[in-house]
Amino acid sequence: MLFDKKSIVSKFIENYYWSLGFKKIVGIDEAGRGAIAGPLFVGLVIFPLGYHHPSIKDSKLLTPEQREELFEIIVREALFWEVASASVEEINNLGIIKALFVAIERGLSKIEAPDLLLIDGPLTIPQYKGIQKSIIKGDRLSLSIGAASILAKVSRDRYMKELAKSYPEYGFDKHKGYATKEHLLALKKYGPTPHHRITFKCFKGL
């Protein structure tokens, strides 16, 4: 839904930057950074000037059904959206932070001349030459970051559900690769798969 930016009052930070003249504002967020299996996914979203949707927010505050519904709204109404990823091999070889930058750079390579990047958390992209702002709890303060979190989360959950079909004994469809009790018990019983981040501390001694 679109509104004249002068006619709405929004808590979201985009309104401030729109008022300063920024137009192509990219919200960036990731999913799977703390997991011990599966790729890392990054969402990138640009909304039209003055865009607002009352239900878009941090993906962690939404049910799976709400995320799926909003995913379809976002990809339909955004000016631009992209989901990029870093593989388990890249995570194991580079470390999680460098792999995250790889995924972000892949997504940004699809965007021509963004005006501003809004990035969730205390994170800045070292090689990026344009204007970027890191925002603590950005997925709750920025509409585009919140939307990016939804795209990344839904895309990664879908991937892990598909992975579970090949490895049903690990329960990837339930815990999505995070270190739950069920997951750790499966690791002790069956050992790691090629989809596990074996450089993480929890794998020492397995």
C-alpha positions in Angstrom: 0.0 0.0 0.0 1.3 3.5 -0.9 0.7 6.7 0.9 1.9 10.3 0.4 4.9 10.5 2.8 3.6 13.8 4.2 0.2 12.3 5.1 1.4 9.4 7.3 3.1 9.1 10.7 5.3 6.1 10.9 7.8 4.9 13.5 10.0 3.5 10.7 13.3 5.1 9.9 12.7 5.2 6.2 10.4 8.2 6.6 13.3 10.1 8.0 15.7 9.3 5.2 13.0 9.8 2.6 12.5 13.3 4.0 16.2 13.9 3.5 16.0 13.0 -0.2 17.1 9.4 -0.2 15.0 7.4 -2.6 16.6 4.0 -3.3 17.0 2.8 0.3 18.0 -0.9 0.6 17.1 -2.8 3.8 19.4 -5.7 4.5 19.0 -8.6 7.0 20.2 -12.2 7.4 18.8 -15.5 8.5 20.8 -18.4 9.8 23.9 -16.7 11.2 23.6 -18.6 14.5 22.7 -21.9 13.0 25.1 -24.9 12.9 23.8 -26.3 9.6 22.7 -25.0 6.3 23.6 -21.9 4.3 23.3 -18.3 5.4 20.6 -16.3 3.7 20.4 -12.5 3.2 17.4 -10.5 2.2 17.6 -7.1 0.4 14.5 -4.9 -0.1 13.8 -1.5 -1.7 10.3 -0.1 -1.2 8.7 2.7 -3.2 8.9 6.2 -1.7 6.3 6.5 1.1 5.5 2.8 1.2 3.9 1.5 4.4 2.5 -1.9 5.5 1.3 -2.3 9.1 2.1 -6.0 9.3 5.7 -6.0 8.1 8.1 -6.3 11.0 10.9 -8.4 12.5 10.4 -12.0 11.2 10.9 -13.3 14.7 7.7 -11.6 15.9 5.6 -13.4 13.2 4.2 -16.8 12.9 5.4 -19.0 10.0 2.0 -18.5 8.3 2.3 -14.7 8.6 5.8 -14.8 7.2 4.7 -16.8 4.2 1.8 -14.4 3.5 4.0 -11.3 3.9 6.7 -12.8 1.7 4.3 -12.8 -1.2 3.2 -9.2 -0.5 6.8 -8.0 -0.3 7.9 -9.6 -3.5 4.9 -8.2 -5.2 5.0 -4.6 -3.9 8.7 -3.9 -3.5 10.6 -1.9 -6.1 13.4 -4.4 -5.8 14.0 -7.6 -3.8 16.7 -10.2 -3.7 17.7 -13.2 -1.6 21.3 -14.1 -1.7 23.2 -16.8 0.2 26.6 -18.1 1.4 27.2 -21.8 1.3 28.2 -24.0 4.2 31.5 -24.5 2.4 32.1 -20.7 2.3 31.1 -20.4 6.0 33.5 -23.2 7.0 36.3 -21.7 4.9 35.8 -18.0 5.5 34.1 -17.8 8.9 30.6 -16.6 9.4 31.2 -12.9 9.2 33.2 -12.9 6.0 30.6 -15.4 4.5 27.9 -12.9 5.5 29.7 -10.1 3.6 30.0 -12.4 0.6 26.2 -13.0 0.6 25.5 -9.3 1.0 27.8 -8.4 -1.8 26.1 -11.0 -4.1 22.8 -9.3 -3.4 24.1 -5.8 -3.8 25.6 -6.8 -7.2 22.0 -6.9 -8.5 21.2 -3.3 -7.5 22.3 -0.3 -9.6 23.5 2.7 -7.6 21.6 2.5 -4.3 21.3 5.7 -2.4 21.5 4.2 1.1 22.0 0.9 2.8 20.2 0.2 6.1 21.8 -2.9 7.7 20.5 -4.7 10.8 22.8 -4.9 13.8 26.2 -3.4 14.5 27.5 -4.3 11.1 29.2 -2.3 8.2 30.3 -3.7 4.9 34.1 -3.1 4.6 34.4 -2.8 0.8 31.2 -0.8 0.2 31.9 2.7 -1.0 28.4 4.2 -0.7 26.5 5.4 2.3 25.5 2.8 4.8 23.9 2.9 8.2 24.0 0.0 10.8 20.9 0.0 13.0 20.7 -1.9 16.2 17.4 -3.8 16.2 16.9 -2.6 12.7 14.4 -5.3 11.9 12.1 -3.5 14.3 12.9 0.1 13.4 13.1 -0.1 9.6 10.3 -1.3 7.3 12.8 -2.4 4.7 15.0 -4.3 7.1 12.0 -6.0 8.6 10.9 -7.0 5.1 14.4 -8.3 4.3 14.3 -10.4 7.5 11.1 -12.0 6.3 12.5 -12.8 2.9 15.7 -14.3 4.4 13.9 -16.3 7.0 11.2 -17.7 4.7 13.8 -18.6 2.0 16.1 -20.3 4.5 13.2 -22.2 6.2 12.1 -23.5 2.8 15.6 -24.6 2.0 15.9 -26.5 5.3 12.6 -28.2 4.9 13.8 -29.5 1.5 17.0 -30.6 3.1 15.1 -32.5 5.7 13.7 -34.8 2.9 17.3 -36.1 2.3 18.2 -36.2 6.0 15.0 -37.0 7.9 16.9 -38.3 11.0 18.2 -34.8 11.7 14.9 -32.9 12.0 16.0 -30.0 9.8 12.4 -29.2 9.1 11.8 -28.5 12.8 14.9 -26.7 14.1 16.1 -25.3 10.8 19.7 -26.1 11.6 19.9 -24.5 15.0 21.6 -26.2 17.9 18.5 -27.6 19.7 18.7 -30.6 22.0 17.1 -32.8 19.3 19.7 -31.6 16.7 22.7 -32.2 19.0 21.4 -35.7 19.9 21.1 -36.5 16.2 24.7 -35.3 15.7 26.0 -37.5 18.4 24.2 -40.5 17.0 24.7 -40.0 13.2 27.6 -37.5 13.0 27.7 -34.4 10.9 26.5 -34.2 7.3 28.1 -32.2 4.5 25.6 -29.5 5.4 26.9 -28.9 8.9 29.2 -26.0 9.8 32.0 -28.2 11.2 34.3 -25.3 12.1 31.8 -24.2 14.8 32.8 -24.9 18.4 30.0 -27.4 19.1 31.6 -29.9 16.6 34.8 -30.2 18.6 35.0 -33.7 20.1 32.3 -35.1 17.9 
